[in-house]
Amino acid sequence: MGSWWSEETDKWLADDQERIYLPMDSRTTASPWDAKGYIFYRIGGWSWVAPYLSGIYALALQVNPHLTIEEFAQALLITGSYLNLDYQGRAFRLGPIFKADEFMKQIITLKASTN
């Protein structure tokens, strides 16, 4: 979920959309300027989501090499957690928010069911 969403909050809190929420900002990474240092990026964006999602898929394929993209997407959606919040007097259920441990349990279960 991006901090920049605050400009379009109503769009992103729509109840009628299925999406998975993944980290896209507030990250600490190795510093590009100091071989022993780190850097904190407060603001991120969509470009941070693609490699993160690709990495999740690569890890899932290591556990279950026959995993289809449809199974992957479904596992992301059904294993996420939810956050109840109040925004401008309206209640929202935000999610599903990616939850790595539950996701990997689902991938292992899918593999077991196909063996």
N, C-alpha and C positions, 0 to 999 in steps of 0.2 A: 504494500500500500504506500503510495507516494505522498509526501508532505505537500507536494504541489497540487494535490487533488482539492485542497481547500478552496480553490477558485471555482471548482465545478462539483461541489459536494453533492448537490441534488442529483446530478447525472450518475455519480458513482454509488449512491445509496439507493438506487432504484431497486424495488423489490422483485421485479419481473425478469431479472437477468441471472443466468447461471455463469459463474466465473470462479476461478480459484485465486485467492489472494496470496501473492508471493512477495518476499522482501525486495525492495527496490531503492531504498535509501537508508541513511544512517548506518553506514558500513565502515569497518576498519579493514584496511588492506596493507600489504607490504608497500613501503614507500618507493616511489619511482626515483627518488633523489638520494636515498640513504640505504645502503645494503643491509643495515641492521635496524632500520627504523620502520615505523608504521605511520599511516596517515588515516584520518577520519574524514569521510565524506558525508556531510549532513544531507545534501540533496542528491538524489539519483534520478532514475527515470526508466522508461521502457527498455532502453538498451542494456540495463543491468538485469532485466528479467530473463531475456533470451538465453544467455549463457547459464544462468542459474537453473532454468527449466531443462536445458539440454543436459546439464550435469546430473540432475535428478533422473532423467530418462536413461542416461548412460549407466548410472548405478543400478537402476531397476533392471536393465538388460543384463547386467552381470549376475544378478540373482535369478532372473528368469529370461533366458535368451529368446524365448518364443513369445514374449509379451508383445501384443499388438498395440498400436497407437490408441485404439479405442479403449482397450483394457487399461492402458496407462492413464488416459484422461478420466475414465470412470473412477479409477482408484484414487486419483487426486481429489475428485469431487466428494466421494463418499467417506473419505477418511479425515477430512478437514475439521477443524474446530470452529466454533462460532463465538462471536462477541456481541452481546446485547448493549446497545448504546442509545443515548438520547441526544438528538440534535435538533435544536430550535423547537423544542416541545414535541417532537415526533420520536417514537420508538422505532429503532431499526435493529435487525438481526444481521450483522455483518459476517459474511463468510461464504463458503468455507475458506478458512485460513490454513495454508499448508502446515501439516503436522508430520514431520519426517518419520517419527517412530511408528505412528499408526499406518502411514502410507507403506512403509517397508513390510510391516506385518501383513498387510493386504497383498502385496506382491508375492510374498512367501506363500501365503494361502493359495493364491492363484496358481503358482507353480505346482504346489502339492496336488491341486485338483486336476491338473493336466497330465500328471505322471501316472 
